[in-house]
């Protein structure tokens, strides 16, 4: 198993944040960044039953769309 897992984090339309793991079926959401960090850790722990197979590093990649008009 890889020693790292990457989550793409976006701001939810209704507020808060949504995180999805790249290459794994792990998704979670929260209202604040502190809550999101805790939810991501919990989701990874639940997804990987065996701590030996769980990634040792969780990376959060923040994606933000910005629209510019001319």
Secondary structure, DSSP 8 states (H G I E B T S, - for coil): --SEEEEEEEE-TTSSEEEEETTS--EEEESSHHHHHHHHHHHHHHH-SSTTTS-SEEEEEE--------
